[in-house]
């Protein structure tokens, strides 16, 4: 009950501003969920006008998270997960994937969206090794000093640190690479860092144009965020890390589950991800 009390103190009062789209609820709409409002679905519909297969962006990101979590839990021996921007519950959340393979895994989710917080409180009651923080995922000092994070994660042992589908929503203030450098500096040796991000493939005019058209819709939507960055900008988010093969690639191409039997959606060329290990 301690964790619930902490969340109640840190998130009270919960106020839902339905005049502005929420990143978590928009992703939920992209994934076909029910925890969203008309303002969130409007963003989804607007993006679909320029990219009819827009939902595949979210699914590529989600499936990348699942495969990365399986890799960490099954092959690396890392048993601590710090998942930033956890979003709303869908099938196969980080704790479900990790704990199915390694039941002793501890997962700390971080998200300050009011709807996500409400779901997080319920989650705390059903899983003793899953915890929830309302810290700011783009503020390393706040997150790294958060009592929930420090109570349940041992920073003398390796941690799997996830910023999946989050940093493209940081469009003001510090450069995302600078934010990641501060996070990586605080992680112990042997930690793994996973990032996925909207991608502008500059060397391909067609897909670069598609990326920029989607970006304009995201940035001028009620959500107001969603930057498509270049390969160099995204690779800079893995400062000093040893990249796990195959490096930063299209999310759908990072250790897929099998051969591709259907045509790759065009939007799949506009989201990349990778995993790096801290020496």
C-alpha positions, 0 to 999 in steps of 0.5 A: 500500500505504500506505493499506492499512497505515494502515487496518490500524493504525487498525482493528486488531484488527477485532472483530465484535460480533454481539450488537449490530446494525450501522447499515451491516449493517442498511442492507445488509439493507434493500437485500437484501444478504448482508453482514449477520447475524441480529441485523441482519435482526431490526431490518429485520423489526421495522420491517417489522411497522409499515411493510411497505414499510420497504425503500423507505426505504433504496432512496429514500436510495440512489437519492438518493445516485446522483442527487446524485452524478450532479448533482455530477459532471455539472453542477458541476465539483466533482471531490472527494467526501467520503462519510461513512458509506459503508456496504457495497458495493451497485450504484452506489457514489459512486466508480462513479457519479462516475468514470463521468462524470468519471474524474478524480474522487477519492472518500474514504469514511469509515466505522468499521464493521469489516465496512465496513473490510474491504470498504474495504481490498479497494476500495483495491486496485482503484481508485487514486482511491478511498480509505478512512478509519476516522474518526468521521463525527460528530466533525468535528475527528477527521475533518478532521484525518484523514491519509487525508482530508488526503492525498487531498482539497485543501481549497483546492478545492470538495468534495462533502460527503455525510452521507446516511442518517447523521445520524439515527443520531446520537442522543446528544451534540451536536446534528446541526446543530452538527456540520454547522456545524463541517463546513461552516465547514471546507469551501472556498467552492463546496463542495456539502453533501448530507444525507438524513435520516429525516423526521417530517412534523409537519403530516400526522398519518398520516405523522407517526404512521408516522414515530414508530412506525418511530422507536420500533422503531429506537431500541429495536432492537439498533441503538439509533438512528434518529431521525425529525426535523422539517423545521426540524431537518433544514433547520438541517443546511444552515447558511449554504448556498444550497440547490439547487432544490428545497431539502429535499424527499422523497428520491424527489422530488429530481430523479427520473429520470422520471415516477412510474408506480407508487404512492409507498410510504407510507414515502417520505413519511418520508425527505427530502434536499437539497443546499446550496452554500457561497457 
